[in-house]
Amino acid sequence: MTATLGDAPDWQGYSQWRSSQGTKIAETISIGNPYTSQVVVTNWASFNLYAVLNSGTGFTIIVTWFNDAAYSQVVDTQEWVLNVSSILNVTLPCLTPYAEIEFNTGESGNQTILAYFTPQNLAVTKATYLTESNLIEETSVVVGAGDNVTYKVPYVMVGKGCLTVFPLDSSGEISCRVLAYDESAAFAAAVAVVQAPASSVYAVTQEFTTPARPIVVELHNNGATTSHSCDLYYQGLSQ
């Protein structure tokens, strides 16, 4: 007997693993007008959620897991904040048979979101962020006297981060902060801070854990009269 790989009633046949069974979400939300989608994920191991802000200031994504078809018995929630030019690309294990995805905002005006929900047979044990490019590599960055140079990290993700600053002189004037921002693109918290050493030239490295928020790396020249240069490396990894 020859086995065949046909479609199964629960849509988990082999051909469906590679096909488009997902949902595109293109919505405009505003304060008091969230977009909510309830999905049944009983027959799936996980689902991928991709989201980006097309126009506006920012929004919050909340995934709530329910244990019943009435969506009344809450088991767990997961939350991410996005603002302009930040991207979420995460695969979530299906914790229960029922999930609710909410896109909400506290910002004025309209927020135009683009998102994709894609159920999968891929088994994961925790939220897994699908990117290998959450990386900043800059050499010989010139920071003017008293100035800042900032870089926005492309993806929102929870996991380990590593920051390395290599000053190109021994002034000790260069410092660097890893900053978390809220949906209005305002400073929320400092995740890590490093200070270049004085009287010597060597790299300073710090490890940390990134939150589910947009991240900005900020170089600062503490000197008021002279510009200074450094090399910068930032890498974020999935939890």
MOTANOR-V127066 format. One line per field, one symbol per residue. psi: psi as a letter, one per 40 degrees, with the letter a starting at -180 (. if undefined). A space follows every 50 residues. Layout:
# MOTANOR-V127066
psi=???
This chain:
# MOTANOR-V127066
psi=hhiigiiidefeiddedeigeahhhgihiihegihhhhihfdeidiihhh iihdiadiihhhhhhieieefdghdiiiiihiaheiihgihhihdiehih hhhiieiiaihhihihhhiiehhieihhhgiefghhhhifhhhiheiihi hhhdihihaiihhhhhieifdeehihihhhiaeefihdihdihihiiiei hiihhhiihiifiihhhhhhheiediiiiiihhhhhii.
